[in-house]
Amino acid sequence: MPTPSPESQSAHPRSGRIVAVVVTFNRLDLLRGLMERLRRTPGLAEIVVVDNASTDGTGEWLASAVVGPGSVPVHGVTLADNRGGAGGFHEGMRIGLEHDAELLWLMDDDGMPDDDCLARLLEHRSDLDFWGPVVVDKDDPERLVFPIRLPGGTKVVHAMADVRRAATGGRIDDIVIPFNGVLVTRGLAERIGLPRAEFFIWGDDHEFRLRAEEAGARIATVVDATVRHPSVGSLGTPMMFGRTTYNHSPSDLKHYCMARNNVVNLRTYRGLPHVAAFVAKTVWFYAFTRPSLSRLGLSARGIVAGLRNDFTGHGRFLA
């Protein structure tokens, strides 16, 4: 498993120092809005922005961005090539630890934390290692962008009303939606390592959470802390007559990586019977729920790559 190298970590992290890590790719307008919000966030010591070799002027904007008096300082890094969300967060967390972070606040460029999001998360810092906000649809804040499977059962909720009913003490323990405004302690990052950069996109955040669970991390979602996010399509699409759901994406890149990385995660943390169940769900979904021979073929290629631990196939979608 990947671990931060000793030379990349400070021996003396500054007490209470919070570093935001933002990963961006070709969404300069969204990044500008997010940076404006973060720069005025109380309690934030620094913002690390990892640009995945954008072609829309992001790198130039970061290089010339002027931080006004009283604003949070920005450390921008433009990578030589696109390493996806997984590679971006791997690099950003490494830099944050190197810059003495005690807490890392992780987010993509398309989420917008409410002004009080960090403050509400920090109310729970004394007894958690890995925790985050609810992620709601920016156009419908009573709807979750990423459905939550409640602890202790199979119920998946899509509405804030259900989340509030399930909360105890202002949070739902053992559940978190990474990496959308989540906080990670330095201690946890040093124990379990960084996100797996080779995943490129999709499943790297889930794998990090699984590693955190194995390490006994204290995990939670704080229900009155909010990040607003554009709708992402058909996540949690009902299938098998409503008995379960499937994470369908219109993007071939995302679907290939989802199939590959999900197989790797299931094989590593749950076992081959769970891999077989995922394969069966995929076949059912694209044979009956949303019939598509092309998607069945793409799924098969991703599944085989996952079984072989081959993390090179997504490159064909980046040309």
Secondary structure, 3 states (H helix, E strand, C coil): CCCCCHHHCCCCCCCCCEEEEEEECCCHHHHHHHHHHHHCCCCCCEEEEEECCCCCCHHHHHHHCCCCCCCCCEEEEECCCCCHHHHHHHHHHHHHHHCCCCEEEEEECCCEECCCHHHHHHCCHHHCCEEEEEEEECCEEEEEEEEEECCCCCCEEEEHHHHHHHCECCEEECCCCCCCCEEEEHHHHHHHCCCCHHHCCCCHHHHHHHHHHHCCCCEEEEEEEEEEECCCCCCCEEECCCCEEECCCCCHHHHHHHHHHHHHHHHHHCCHHHHHHHHHHHHHHHHHHCCCHHHHHHHHHHHHHHHHCCCCHHHHHCC
